[in-house]
Amino acid sequence: MNRKSLYILGTLVMLFSMILAACATPTQAPAPQEEPTEEVVEETGPTTFIFGRGADSVQLDPAIVTDGDSFRVTGQCLEPLYQYEPGSTKPIPALATGCTANENSTEWTCELREGVKFHDGTDFNADAVIFNFERWRFTDNPYHFASQVFEYYEYMFFGFDDDSVITSVEKVDDHTVKFVLGAPLAPFLANLAMDMFAISSPAAIEKHGENYGTPAAGCVGTGPFKFVEWSEGDHITVAANDDYWGGRPKIDEIIWRVIPDDSARFLALKAGDIHGLEQAVAEDIVSAESDPTLYVEARPALNTAYLAFNYRIEEFNDVRVRQAVAHAINRQGLVENFYGEYGEVATNFLPPLVWGHNDAVEDWAYDPELSKSLLAEAGFPDGLSEVTVSEDIPDAEGNVVYAAGEKMPLKLYYMPATRFYYPSPKEISEAMAADLANAGFNVTLELAGDWATYLGLRRDGLLAGLYMLGWGGDNGDPDNFHNYFFGGLSTPDQVKEPDGREGWYANQEVAELLYQAAINPDQAEREAIYKQVEVLLHDDVARLWVAHNNTPLLFSEKVSGYVAQPVGADYYEGVELAP
């Protein structure tokens, strides 16, 4: 078609369009177009990482607590002089830039990080370090409150006052302190890195007194996050410390939300209401592994679940009864049903991850008929359902709760909260009770209050029967497992007294060996001692070791940068959260 033809065709089309327009309903002229403007970018809110957990923290003063749900929070807000290398138990500098020992390791000089401030604006310096250590050590210190128990200091440093292996902490200058020890302490740096020896603001402790660490006061440290609020039984919130000496965290705030029910916690993760959780049940772990929106990360098994005996129950002082309990419970079945591929049966108190674990220990075989035979030998041919208190069991104030000679049902106390070593405590206790019944033990399952109450009863020796508990290592050294429960001597000739915190158990030979191991700088010699201790504890059936758990943590695919520490207290400053 030529240009003339195109012109004629175009004219006809235009005329036809004009006729149609004349017949159409009139319309308004189009509005003039506005000049293009710059795109408006909406501001986003803070990046909030929400972690679901089965129980609330007990307290936020790390010096007086023993539970992981408290340290999970305090580890973000407060820092010790040393900390652990991410993903390991190797001590590395934190608030101290380094510590050096003299020739016989009885003096440690620590250089402190300069220019660091507590969250309340006060200075971190030598005076702050001395304030904290003297508060922990001296029972007459005005801030060593009688109502509070500084358990870890007592065990890790041999006792309080003059019993302490730390005889003084001296100020060399504003940013240098010297620890003087009465004897070498092999795990000294490992102990310094423990969360319970994190440095609190002296001003905050002076201001709040006994309320420091409670929901009303919170905690004040130098860490990457600052305490914001604590709604008891619901959540704790912390916010990023913009002035953190190690660099601002990548997320703006963390919320730890309490969701006691395991299934509800997992459903909250799937729904996106939380971004991570620990302590999931086996079937939820399997579900998460097949869900492309979730992933599973395992924490190395630096933990042991156990079943303990209260030794002020007369029947438990017969080793044959304890052996009968050990042979009655199908621990392999417990692992398969409640831990899945992440668990393993415990043959030692020390997990295989810790040097000193003794592979030569012969495990207690699951054998209900042998249990019945042992019970009969101990004088209970018809089984055991009622027990007798052998000696008064007092509370912390000295009031007798259970009197000598008192008869009571044989109880099995189960934990009210899921823990990494016992993922489903109530269900596990029911399985234990069924196994025990099959072997001649008629136990009554007992729930003794909430988690804080349960721990308090354990501390005072008032769980009068069998009771479930466990231990997560704090520093990777075997001393942290053994000495905390079975040692505690301040001198080699001290008598080991029964202690309610240990279920009134005392083994003099074990305690003396543990003292020698703690002051011995030779790791090979220490390892031989710990292996010997494992044999002694096993032969005495001091407790029934149940399981070690490579604890699975479940996360949304949006989460990255989370490193699961073997010691259980993770560092959150490297966590990132995608939109």
C-alpha positions as CSV (number, residue, x, y, z in Angstrom):
1,M,0.0,0.0,0.0
2,N,1.4,3.5,-1.0
3,R,1.5,6.7,1.0
4,K,-1.6,8.1,-0.8
5,S,-3.7,5.1,0.0
6,L,-2.6,5.3,3.7
7,Y,-3.6,8.9,3.8
8,I,-7.2,8.2,2.4
9,L,-7.6,5.3,4.8
10,G,-6.5,7.4,7.7
11,T,-8.9,10.2,6.8
12,L,-11.9,7.7,6.6
13,V,-11.0,6.3,10.0
14,M,-10.8,9.7,11.6
15,L,-14.2,10.7,10.2
16,F,-15.8,7.5,11.4
17,S,-14.4,8.1,14.9
18,M,-15.8,11.6,15.0
19,I,-19.3,10.3,14.1
20,L,-19.1,7.7,16.9
21,A,-17.9,10.3,19.4
22,A,-20.8,12.6,18.5
23,C,-23.3,9.8,19.3
24,A,-21.6,8.9,22.6
25,T,-22.5,10.2,26.1
26,P,-20.4,13.3,26.8
27,T,-17.5,12.7,29.3
28,Q,-15.3,15.0,31.3
29,A,-12.0,16.0,29.8
30,P,-9.1,14.0,31.4
31,A,-7.5,15.8,34.3
32,P,-4.1,17.2,33.5
33,Q,-1.3,14.8,34.5
34,E,0.7,15.7,37.6
35,E,4.4,16.1,37.4
36,P,6.2,12.9,38.6
37,T,7.3,13.0,42.2
38,E,9.9,11.1,44.2
39,E,8.8,7.6,45.5
40,V,7.9,7.7,49.2
41,V,9.5,4.9,51.1
42,E,7.6,3.8,54.2
43,E,9.7,3.5,57.4
44,T,9.7,0.0,58.8
45,G,9.5,-0.9,62.4
46,P,12.2,-2.4,64.5
47,T,13.5,-5.9,63.6
48,T,12.2,-8.1,66.4
49,F,13.5,-11.6,66.9
50,I,10.9,-13.7,68.9
51,F,12.0,-16.9,70.6
52,G,9.6,-19.3,72.2
53,R,10.4,-21.2,75.4
54,G,8.7,-23.5,77.7
55,A,9.3,-21.7,81.0
56,D,10.0,-18.2,82.3
57,S,13.3,-17.0,83.7
58,V,13.6,-17.5,87.5
59,Q,15.7,-14.3,88.0
60,L,17.9,-12.0,86.0
61,D,20.8,-11.6,88.5
62,P,23.1,-14.3,87.0
63,A,25.0,-14.7,90.2
64,I,22.0,-16.3,92.0
65,V,20.4,-18.5,89.4
66,T,21.1,-22.0,88.0
67,D,18.5,-22.3,85.2
68,G,19.2,-22.0,81.5
69,D,16.1,-19.8,80.8
70,S,17.5,-17.1,83.1
71,F,21.0,-17.3,81.5
72,R,19.4,-17.2,78.0
73,V,18.4,-13.6,78.8
74,T,21.3,-12.4,81.1
75,G,23.8,-13.6,78.5
76,Q,22.6,-10.9,76.1
77,C,22.7,-8.1,78.7
78,L,25.7,-8.8,80.8
79,E,29.2,-10.1,80.1
80,P,31.9,-11.9,82.1
81,L,35.6,-11.1,81.8
82,Y,35.9,-14.0,79.4
83,Q,33.4,-15.7,77.1
84,Y,33.4,-18.7,74.9
85,E,34.4,-18.8,71.3
86,P,31.2,-19.1,69.1
87,G,30.4,-22.8,68.7
88,S,32.9,-24.1,71.2
89,T,33.9,-24.0,74.9
90,K,37.2,-22.3,74.3
91,P,37.6,-19.2,76.6
92,I,38.3,-16.0,74.8
93,P,38.6,-12.4,76.1
94,A,35.4,-10.4,76.7
95,L,35.4,-7.6,79.2
96,A,39.0,-8.5,79.9
97,T,41.4,-8.1,76.9
98,G,43.5,-10.9,78.4
99,C,44.6,-12.6,81.6
100,T,48.1,-13.9,82.4
101,A,49.2,-16.2,85.2
102,N,52.4,-16.3,87.3
103,E,54.6,-19.4,87.2
104,N,52.5,-21.5,89.6
105,S,49.1,-20.1,88.5
106,T,48.3,-18.6,91.9
107,E,48.1,-15.1,90.5
108,W,46.2,-14.0,87.5
109,T,46.5,-10.4,86.2
110,C,43.7,-9.3,83.9
111,E,43.8,-6.3,81.6
112,L,40.3,-4.8,81.3
113,R,38.7,-3.3,78.2
114,E,38.7,0.5,78.3
115,G,36.0,2.9,77.3
116,V,33.2,0.5,78.2
117,K,30.1,1.7,80.0
118,F,27.2,-0.1,81.7
119,H,23.7,0.4,80.3
120,D,23.0,3.0,83.1
121,G,25.9,5.1,81.9
122,T,28.4,4.3,84.6
123,D,31.9,3.1,83.9
124,F,33.1,-0.5,83.7
125,N,36.5,-0.6,85.4
126,A,38.5,-2.4,88.1
127,D,36.3,-1.1,90.9
128,A,33.3,-2.7,89.2
129,V,35.0,-6.1,88.9
130,I,36.1,-6.0,92.6
131,F,32.6,-4.9,93.7
132,N,31.1,-8.0,92.0
133,F,33.6,-10.6,93.2
134,E,33.5,-9.3,96.7
135,R,29.7,-9.3,96.7
136,W,29.7,-13.0,95.6
137,R,32.5,-14.1,98.0
138,F,31.8,-12.4,101.3
139,T,28.7,-13.4,103.2
140,D,28.9,-10.2,105.3
141,N,28.9,-8.0,102.2
142,P,25.9,-5.7,102.3
143,Y,24.8,-6.9,98.8
144,H,25.3,-10.6,99.5
145,F,21.7,-11.0,100.6
146,A,20.9,-13.8,103.0
147,S,17.7,-14.5,101.1
148,Q,19.7,-15.3,98.0
149,V,21.9,-18.3,97.2
150,F,25.1,-17.7,95.3
151,E,25.5,-21.4,94.5
152,Y,27.9,-21.2,91.6
153,Y,30.5,-19.1,93.4
154,E,30.5,-21.5,96.3
155,Y,31.1,-24.5,94.1
156,M,33.3,-23.2,91.4
157,F,35.6,-21.3,93.8
158,F,35.6,-23.7,96.7
159,G,33.3,-21.7,99.1
160,F,32.7,-18.3,100.6
161,D,34.7,-16.0,102.8
162,D,38.0,-17.7,103.9
163,D,37.1,-20.9,102.2
164,S,37.3,-19.2,98.7
165,V,40.2,-20.2,96.6
166,I,40.3,-16.6,95.5
167,T,41.9,-14.9,98.5
168,S,41.8,-11.4,97.1
169,V,41.0,-9.3,94.0
170,E,43.4,-6.4,93.9
171,K,43.2,-3.2,91.9
172,V,46.4,-2.5,90.0
173,D,45.0,0.5,88.2
174,D,41.7,1.6,86.7
175,H,41.8,-1.1,84.0
176,T,43.9,-3.9,85.6
177,V,43.0,-6.3,88.4
178,K,45.0,-9.2,90.0
179,F,43.3,-12.3,91.3
180,V,45.3,-14.0,94.1
181,L,44.5,-17.7,94.7
182,G,45.2,-19.9,97.7
183,A,46.0,-22.8,95.3
184,P,46.2,-23.2,91.6
185,L,42.7,-23.6,90.0
186,A,43.0,-25.5,86.7
187,P,39.7,-24.3,85.2
188,F,40.2,-20.6,86.3
189,L,39.7,-19.0,82.8
190,A,36.9,-21.4,82.0
191,N,35.2,-20.4,85.2
192,L,35.6,-16.7,84.5
193,A,33.8,-17.2,81.2
194,M,30.7,-18.6,82.8
195,D,27.4,-16.6,82.6
196,M,26.9,-16.6,86.3
197,F,30.1,-14.6,86.7
198,A,29.0,-11.8,84.4
199,I,29.7,-8.3,85.7
200,S,26.6,-6.2,86.8
201,S,26.6,-2.5,87.3
202,P,27.4,-1.7,91.0
203,A,25.2,1.3,90.8
204,A,22.2,-0.8,89.7
205,I,22.8,-3.3,92.6
206,E,23.1,-0.4,95.1
207,K,20.0,1.2,93.7
208,H,17.7,-1.9,93.7
209,G,19.2,-4.0,96.5
210,E,17.4,-7.4,96.8
211,N,15.1,-6.4,93.9
212,Y,18.0,-6.4,91.4
213,G,17.2,-9.0,88.8
214,T,13.5,-9.1,89.4
215,P,10.8,-8.0,86.8
216,A,10.6,-4.6,88.4
217,A,14.4,-3.9,88.2
218,G,15.7,-6.1,85.4
219,C,19.5,-6.3,85.0
220,V,22.2,-3.8,84.0
221,G,25.4,-4.9,82.3
222,T,27.6,-4.0,79.3
223,G,26.2,-6.5,76.8
224,P,24.9,-6.0,73.2
225,F,21.3,-5.7,74.5
226,K,19.6,-3.7,77.2
227,F,16.8,-4.9,79.4
228,V,13.4,-3.3,78.6
229,E,10.7,-5.2,80.3
230,W,9.6,-8.4,81.9
231,S,6.0,-9.5,82.0
232,E,6.1,-12.5,84.3
233,G,4.9,-15.7,82.8
234,D,4.5,-14.0,79.4
235,H,7.6,-12.4,77.9
236,I,10.9,-10.6,78.4
237,T,12.1,-7.9,76.0
238,V,15.5,-6.5,75.4
239,A,16.7,-3.8,72.9
240,A,19.9,-3.4,71.0
241,N,22.7,-1.4,72.7
242,D,23.6,1.2,70.1
243,D,26.9,1.9,72.0
244,Y,28.0,-1.7,72.4
245,W,31.8,-1.9,72.4
246,G,31.7,-4.9,70.0
247,G,29.4,-3.2,67.5
248,R,25.7,-2.7,67.4
249,P,23.7,-6.0,67.0
250,K,22.0,-6.7,63.7
251,I,18.5,-7.0,65.2
252,D,16.8,-4.2,67.1
253,E,15.1,-6.2,69.9
254,I,14.6,-9.7,71.2
255,I,11.4,-11.1,72.8
256,W,11.5,-14.4,74.7
257,R,7.9,-15.5,74.8
258,V,6.7,-18.2,77.3
259,I,4.6,-20.9,75.7
260,P,4.6,-23.8,78.1
261,D,2.8,-26.4,75.9
262,D,5.3,-28.0,73.4
263,S,2.7,-28.4,70.6
264,A,1.5,-24.9,71.0
265,R,5.0,-23.6,70.8
266,F,5.6,-25.5,67.5
267,L,2.4,-24.3,66.1
268,A,3.4,-20.7,66.9
269,L,6.6,-21.2,64.9
270,K,4.7,-22.6,61.9
271,A,2.3,-19.7,62.1
272,G,5.1,-17.1,62.1
273,D,4.2,-15.9,65.6
274,I,7.7,-16.8,66.8
275,H,11.0,-17.2,64.9
276,G,12.7,-19.9,66.9
277,L,12.4,-22.4,69.8
278,E,14.2,-25.0,71.7
279,Q,12.9,-28.1,73.4
280,A,10.6,-29.5,70.7
281,V,9.0,-33.0,70.9
282,A,10.2,-35.7,68.5
283,E,7.2,-35.6,66.1
284,D,7.5,-31.8,65.7
285,I,11.2,-32.1,64.9
286,V,10.4,-34.6,62.1
287,S,7.7,-32.2,60.8
288,A,10.2,-29.3,60.8
289,E,12.8,-31.3,58.9
290,S,10.4,-31.7,56.1
291,D,9.0,-28.2,56.1
292,P,10.8,-25.9,53.6
293,T,9.9,-22.8,55.7
294,L,11.7,-24.1,58.7
295,Y,15.1,-25.6,59.6
296,V,16.7,-27.5,62.5
297,E,20.0,-26.8,64.2
298,A,21.4,-29.1,66.8
299,R,23.2,-28.0,69.9
300,P,26.1,-30.2,70.8
301,A,25.2,-32.5,73.7
302,L,26.9,-30.9,76.7
303,N,24.2,-32.1,79.0
304,T,22.9,-35.0,81.0
305,A,19.4,-35.9,82.1
306,Y,19.3,-38.0,85.3
307,L,16.9,-39.5,87.9
308,A,18.1,-38.6,91.4
309,F,17.5,-40.2,94.8
310,N,16.8,-38.4,98.0
311,Y,19.2,-40.1,100.4
312,R,17.1,-39.2,103.5
313,I,14.7,-41.8,102.3
314,E,15.8,-44.9,104.2
315,E,15.3,-47.4,101.4
316,F,17.5,-45.4,99.0
317,N,20.5,-45.9,101.3
318,D,20.6,-49.6,100.2
319,V,22.6,-49.8,97.0
320,R,20.5,-52.8,95.9
321,V,17.4,-50.6,95.8
322,R,19.2,-48.0,93.7
323,Q,20.5,-50.8,91.4
324,A,17.0,-52.1,91.1
325,V,15.8,-48.7,89.9
326,A,18.7,-48.5,87.4
327,H,17.8,-51.9,85.9
328,A,14.1,-51.1,85.9
329,I,14.0,-48.2,83.4
330,N,14.2,-48.8,79.7
331,R,16.4,-45.8,78.9
332,Q,16.9,-46.8,75.3
333,G,13.2,-46.8,74.9
334,L,13.0,-43.3,76.4
335,V,15.6,-42.1,73.9
336,E,13.8,-43.6,70.9
337,N,10.4,-42.3,71.9
338,F,11.2,-38.8,73.2
339,Y,14.6,-37.8,71.8
340,G,14.7,-39.5,68.4
341,E,18.0,-39.3,66.5
342,Y,19.3,-36.4,68.6
343,G,19.5,-38.3,71.9
344,E,21.7,-41.1,73.3
345,V,21.6,-43.2,76.5
346,A,23.9,-41.8,79.2
347,T,26.4,-44.2,80.8
348,N,28.4,-41.4,82.5
349,F,27.5,-38.1,84.2
350,L,30.0,-36.5,81.8
351,P,28.8,-36.5,78.2
352,P,31.1,-37.9,75.5
353,L,31.8,-34.4,74.4
354,V,33.7,-33.7,77.7
355,W,37.2,-35.0,78.3
356,G,37.1,-37.3,81.3
357,H,34.1,-39.3,80.0
358,N,34.9,-43.0,80.6
359,D,33.9,-45.3,77.8
360,A,34.9,-48.3,79.9
361,V,32.0,-47.9,82.3
362,E,29.6,-50.9,82.0
363,D,26.1,-49.6,81.6
364,W,23.1,-50.7,83.6
365,A,21.2,-53.2,81.5
366,Y,17.4,-52.9,81.2
367,D,16.3,-56.0,83.2
368,P,13.1,-55.9,85.1
369,E,13.5,-59.4,86.5
370,L,16.9,-58.5,87.9
371,S,15.3,-55.4,89.5
372,K,12.7,-57.7,91.2
373,S,15.5,-60.0,92.4
374,L,17.5,-57.1,93.8
375,L,14.4,-55.7,95.6
376,A,13.8,-59.1,97.1
377,E,17.4,-59.2,98.4
378,A,16.9,-55.8,99.9
379,G,13.9,-57.1,101.9
380,F,11.1,-56.1,99.5
381,P,9.9,-59.4,97.9
382,D,6.5,-57.8,97.2
383,G,7.8,-54.7,95.7
384,L,8.2,-51.1,97.1
385,S,5.4,-48.6,97.3
386,E,5.9,-46.9,100.7
387,V,9.1,-45.4,102.0
388,T,10.5,-44.1,105.3
389,V,12.2,-40.9,106.2
390,S,15.6,-41.8,107.8
391,E,16.4,-38.4,109.2
392,D,14.6,-35.1,109.6
393,I,14.4,-33.0,106.3
394,P,14.2,-29.3,107.2
395,D,13.5,-26.3,105.0
396,A,15.9,-23.4,104.5
397,E,14.8,-21.9,107.8
398,G,15.4,-25.1,109.7
399,N,11.7,-26.1,110.1
400,V,11.2,-29.8,109.8
401,V,9.1,-30.7,106.8
402,Y,9.5,-34.4,106.8
403,A,10.3,-36.0,110.2
404,A,12.5,-39.0,110.8
405,G,10.4,-42.2,110.9
406,E,7.6,-40.7,108.8
407,K,6.0,-43.0,106.2
408,M,5.0,-41.8,102.8
409,P,4.2,-43.1,99.3
410,L,7.1,-43.6,97.0
411,K,7.1,-40.5,94.8
412,L,8.6,-39.7,91.5
413,Y,8.7,-35.9,91.1
414,Y,8.6,-34.7,87.5
415,M,9.7,-31.3,86.2
416,P,7.0,-28.8,85.5
417,A,8.9,-27.3,82.5
418,T,10.5,-28.7,79.4
419,R,14.3,-28.6,79.4
420,F,16.8,-29.4,76.8
421,Y,17.8,-32.6,78.6
422,Y,14.2,-33.6,79.2
423,P,12.1,-32.6,76.2
424,S,8.8,-34.0,77.5
425,P,9.2,-34.3,81.3
426,K,5.6,-35.4,82.2
427,E,5.4,-38.0,79.4
428,I,8.9,-39.3,80.2
429,S,7.9,-39.6,83.9
430,E,4.8,-41.6,83.0
431,A,7.0,-43.9,80.9
432,M,9.4,-44.3,83.8
433,A,6.6,-45.0,86.2
434,A,5.3,-47.7,83.9
435,D,8.8,-49.3,83.7
436,L,9.2,-49.1,87.5
437,A,5.8,-50.7,88.1
438,N,6.8,-53.6,85.8
439,A,9.8,-54.1,88.1
440,G,8.0,-53.9,91.4
441,F,8.1,-50.2,92.2
442,N,4.7,-48.5,92.7
443,V,5.4,-44.8,92.3
444,T,3.2,-41.8,92.7
445,L,3.8,-39.1,90.2
446,E,4.1,-35.7,91.9
447,L,4.1,-32.2,90.4
448,A,5.7,-29.8,92.9
449,G,4.7,-26.3,91.7
450,D,6.2,-24.2,88.9
451,W,9.8,-24.3,87.7
452,A,11.2,-21.8,90.3
453,T,9.4,-23.7,93.1
454,Y,10.8,-27.1,91.8
455,L,14.4,-25.7,91.7
456,G,13.9,-24.3,95.2
457,L,12.7,-27.6,96.6
458,R,15.7,-29.3,94.9
459,R,18.1,-26.8,96.5
460,D,16.7,-27.4,100.0
461,G,16.6,-31.2,99.6
462,L,12.8,-31.4,99.9
463,L,12.0,-33.5,96.8
464,A,11.5,-36.5,99.1
465,G,11.6,-39.5,96.7
466,L,12.9,-40.0,93.2
467,Y,13.2,-36.8,91.2
468,M,14.0,-35.8,87.6
469,L,16.6,-33.2,86.8
470,G,19.6,-32.7,84.6
471,W,22.6,-30.6,84.0
472,G,23.9,-28.5,81.1
473,G,27.6,-27.8,81.2
474,D,28.6,-24.2,81.7
475,N,32.2,-24.2,80.7
476,G,33.3,-27.5,79.0
477,D,35.5,-28.5,81.9
478,P,34.6,-31.7,83.8
479,D,35.0,-29.8,87.1
480,N,31.8,-28.0,86.2
481,F,29.9,-31.2,86.2
482,H,31.5,-33.2,89.0
483,N,32.6,-30.7,91.5
484,Y,29.3,-28.8,91.5
485,F,27.4,-31.9,92.6
486,F,29.8,-34.3,94.3
487,G,32.8,-32.1,95.4
488,G,32.8,-28.7,97.0
489,L,35.8,-29.2,99.4
490,S,37.8,-26.1,100.3
491,T,40.8,-28.1,101.6
492,P,42.0,-31.7,101.0
493,D,41.2,-32.8,104.5
494,Q,37.7,-31.3,104.8
495,V,34.9,-33.7,105.5
496,K,32.2,-33.9,102.8
497,E,28.9,-33.3,104.5
498,P,25.6,-34.3,103.0
499,D,23.9,-31.3,101.3
500,G,20.3,-30.9,100.4
501,R,21.3,-29.5,97.0
502,E,22.8,-32.9,96.2
503,G,19.8,-34.9,97.5
504,W,21.8,-35.4,100.8
505,Y,24.4,-37.6,99.0
506,A,28.0,-37.5,100.2
507,N,30.9,-39.6,99.0
508,Q,34.2,-38.7,100.7
509,E,36.5,-40.5,98.3
510,V,34.9,-38.8,95.3
511,A,35.0,-35.4,96.9
512,E,38.7,-35.7,97.7
513,L,39.5,-36.8,94.2
514,L,37.6,-33.9,92.8
515,Y,39.5,-31.4,94.9
516,Q,42.8,-32.9,93.7
517,A,41.7,-32.7,90.1
518,A,40.7,-29.0,90.4
519,I,44.1,-27.9,91.7
520,N,46.1,-30.0,89.3
521,P,47.4,-28.1,86.2
522,D,48.1,-31.4,84.3
523,Q,45.2,-32.2,82.1
524,A,46.2,-35.8,81.5
525,E,46.3,-36.4,85.2
526,R,43.0,-34.6,85.7
527,E,41.4,-36.7,83.0
528,A,42.5,-40.0,84.8
529,I,40.9,-38.7,88.0
530,Y,37.6,-37.9,86.3
531,K,37.5,-41.3,84.7
532,Q,38.0,-42.9,88.1
533,V,35.2,-40.7,89.6
534,E,32.8,-41.9,86.9
535,V,33.5,-45.5,87.9
536,L,32.9,-44.7,91.6
537,L,29.6,-42.9,90.9
538,H,28.4,-45.7,88.7
539,D,29.3,-48.4,91.2
540,D,27.5,-46.5,93.9
541,V,24.5,-45.7,91.6
542,A,24.8,-42.2,93.0
543,R,22.2,-41.2,90.4
544,L,20.7,-42.9,87.3
545,W,22.1,-41.2,84.2
546,V,19.3,-41.2,81.6
547,A,20.3,-39.4,78.4
548,H,22.4,-36.8,76.6
549,N,20.6,-34.7,74.0
550,N,22.0,-32.9,71.0
551,T,19.2,-30.5,71.6
552,P,17.4,-29.5,68.4
553,L,16.5,-25.8,67.9
554,L,13.9,-25.0,65.3
555,F,13.9,-21.8,63.3
556,S,12.0,-20.0,60.6
557,E,13.8,-19.8,57.3
558,K,14.0,-16.0,57.9
559,V,16.5,-16.5,60.6
560,S,20.3,-16.6,60.0
561,G,23.4,-16.2,62.0
562,Y,22.2,-18.1,65.1
563,V,25.1,-20.2,66.6
564,A,24.0,-22.8,69.1
565,Q,26.6,-22.8,71.9
566,P,27.5,-26.1,73.6
567,V,27.1,-24.4,77.0
568,G,23.5,-23.4,76.1
569,A,23.8,-19.7,76.6
570,D,23.8,-18.4,73.0
571,Y,25.0,-15.0,71.6
572,Y,22.3,-13.2,69.7
573,E,24.2,-10.2,68.4
574,G,25.0,-11.9,65.1
575,V,21.4,-13.0,64.4
576,E,19.7,-11.6,61.3
577,L,16.0,-11.7,60.4
578,A,14.9,-11.5,56.7
579,P,11.6,-9.7,55.9
